[in-house]
Amino acid sequence: MSDVVTLSVSDRIATVTINSPPVNAADHPVRLGLQKAFTGLAGRTDFDAVVVLCAGRTFMAGADIGEFDTGIAAPHHQDLFNLVESCAKPVVAALHGTALGAGTELAIACHYRVADKGARIGLPELTLGIIPGAGGSQRMPRLIGLDAAADLILSSKPLPAAKALELGLVDEIADGDVAAAALALARKLAAEGAGPRRTRDMAVKDGGKAAEIIAARRAQVAKTMRNRTSPVKLLEALAGSASLSFEEGLKLESDISKQLEQATEARALRHLFFADREVRKIPGIGPDLKARPIRKVGIIGAGTMGGGIAMCFANIGTPVTIVDTAQANLDRGLGVIRKNYERSVSRGSMTAEQLEQRVGLIGASLDYASLSDVDLVIEAVFEKMELKKEIFAKLDAVLPAGAILGTNTSTLDIDEIAKVTKRPADVIGLHFFSPANVMPLLEIVQAAKTAPDVLLTALDMAKAIKKTGVVSKVCYGFIGNRMMDPYGREAEHMVLEGATPEQVDGALEEFGMAMGILAVYDMAGIEVGHNTRLANPHMVPDDAGFYRCSTILTERGWLGQKSGRGYYRYDSPDRKRASDPEVIAIMHEEGKRLGISPRAPSKQEIQERCLYSMINEGAKLLQEGIALRASDIDVVYTAGYGYPRYRGGPMFYADTVGLKVIYDRILEFKKTLDPQYWTPAPLLEELALKGSTFAAWDAGNRK
Ligand SMILES: NC(=O)c1ccc[n+]([C@@H]2O[C@H](COP(=O)([O-])OP(=O)(O)OC[C@H]3O[C@@H](n4cnc5c(N)ncnc54)[C@H](O)[C@@H]3O)[C@@H](O)[C@H]2O)c1
């Protein structure tokens, strides 16, 4: 018998146990083991029912994602689960933990399902750009109905056991030991002399309304999952469950799966799946390095960021003390925090007790001495170097030895801040994104002297507060904002040239960005970028058109949503953005005044100028060593900047377009646009000319 799958028969009940930590994924050894077990059972008569269960913390929680790139060796999941379903005696699955993907497909190929009350069951394949390819698209509608199956798979969210019971996805919920409950059901079925109850023999109960259901779901997909192929193909497969025989349906599922697995969307999503894990691999951080404990946290500044960051820690039960300069600032900050939590309570995502508990973990003080026992401080005061230096000197005087001094600065030189302390090795950048309690990205900025264990602690802390921590070295804007600079510059400039904000944002949103950049500026406040440029004149090029629109809007006090107008107007009752002819006329006039030749950039040009300038900057970041990997940049952009995951992030996208294509286009722009912005980064040039990719560059560095 295989190591990972065992078969035992006792009292005429066969038990097939999968034991392949950590999550019992349906990898090749597990499939071989299951095949052997069920082929073995087919030749035996000494049992009347079968229980399938998994050891460890969960039922099978998916497939082996690496196999999609290397090729899936036989037995294929679909054939294997057909074998399980074909068993002549009733097969009962015992579900605990999270049954996901192939795990759920195995469960529904079994004849009965008993779930632990904490179990969750889902088919999240679309998050990988594929559809359930092991019978799931054909069995799930037969089991719970077409509409419910569409809902489950389109959402990619696992169902709690109680909901699964309600839908008929599971037969029983076990109050205690799920394996014992499954065994009891198997015994009962055996005693009754029950035969198999195969999902494939069931009719799709709402199959008569398939045309309407699929049409409604298609409309939903067109609206909410723009540019995606896998959801469209999923609906094709689901429709097949109602119109085709089971065998034909499986064939359709398998044909679609094969197409999708190697398509760009799935490759992009797999790339990010691995990239999200790779961010923790940092030179100098070996397996023996120990992180420092974070038991208590201090925050300096009770403003927008300080408050959000405090919530991140309170949410995981870590006590926080916020220090500000005046009681009124503290009161206002704590008030905002309470309001945010109250919103969660009214939405039902948090109880009133949890609110009190979390608020109770957040203390406030005017005195730095109250930080004498914290393990970590995160400074989030105004973006002024002198102020930050003053605060770090004060922190240096009061913090215990070994405490970590973090700054949330967006633009300032962390090495310079670290110099005012006697412990620069303990200083690090912790760049949160607004709203800090919501945004999943944390840029961890490694300064010249940051100690490896401080970096490791920051990575662990990011994970603890459920954020993706990506390491950047020190530079103006770090990874994310530095790449945003050329992207926004082009977007704004095109408005001076004659495009409308809608055309620019529309083209970017059509590409898949969560929001066009000009609308983002309106949301964040147009003055934010403007003030940063004022404070950093050395970063502003000799170009009268550089972020000129932002300057004009800021000077007029049209700061975006908060002032009711910015690039757009926001004065309709629904506060949706609306075109502002006055702003458009002002900008076009300004363009002419500056001698910018008017042009009407096409959708393609808008996308290329914004996205390629960003990629070019990304190549510079790699060459300068600011970002460790192209895949890290992709994580930053998909986690923090609304870049579409299904395109894999800017650097993966560049590889799919072809670096030579991008390089050539940049050279063309160099001829027709401002050449100071359009010189290919040396790394982009090198890779483009030798026909290479950023992925290959990453792989070369990994060796
Ligand atoms: N707002 C964002 O979107 C964003 C995003 C990332 C990073 N950041 C950075 O975070 C930092 C804070 O930004 P914010 O938007 O939260 O600012 P904010 O103006 O909302 O809050 C700053 C707070 O710091 C307090 N403060 C000022 N001097 C202080 C001192 N000496 N001691 C203690 N408290 C003091 C102020 O009273 C205020 O409550 C800045 O460095 C900013 O660049 C901001």
The ligand as an ORCA input file, in Angstrom:
! r2SCAN-3c Opt
* xyz 0 1
  N      -2.573     58.867      4.056
  C      -2.049     57.951      3.257
  O      -2.690     57.497      2.297
  C      -0.668     57.399      3.534
  C      -0.310     56.161      2.963
  C       0.932     55.635      3.273
  C       1.796     56.317      4.098
  N       1.431     57.507      4.613
  C       2.366     58.190      5.528
  O       1.903     58.023      6.844
  C       2.254     59.151      7.626
  C       1.028     59.714      8.277
  O       0.084     60.071      7.299
  P      -1.442     60.340      7.667
  O      -2.151     60.453      6.371
  O      -1.923     59.357      8.667
  O      -1.360     61.769      8.336
  P      -2.430     62.501      9.262
  O      -2.240     63.953      9.042
  O      -3.783     61.926      9.073
  O      -1.991     62.133     10.743
  C      -0.795     62.547     11.323
  C      -0.963     62.517     12.821
  O       0.308     62.695     13.434
  C       0.127     63.507     14.566
  N       1.394     64.112     14.935
  C       2.039     65.154     14.357
  N       3.188     65.412     15.019
  C       3.282     64.527     16.029
  C       4.240     64.301     17.062
  N       5.319     65.035     17.175
  N       4.002     63.303     17.915
  C       2.901     62.547     17.801
  N       1.969     62.730     16.865
  C       2.154     63.706     15.980
  C      -0.916     64.510     14.130
  O      -1.530     65.137     15.233
  C      -1.877     63.604     13.367
  O      -2.845     63.051     14.220
  C       2.985     60.087      6.694
  O       4.355     59.836      6.809
  C       2.497     59.666      5.326
  O       3.414     59.970      4.304
  C       0.200     58.052      4.370
*
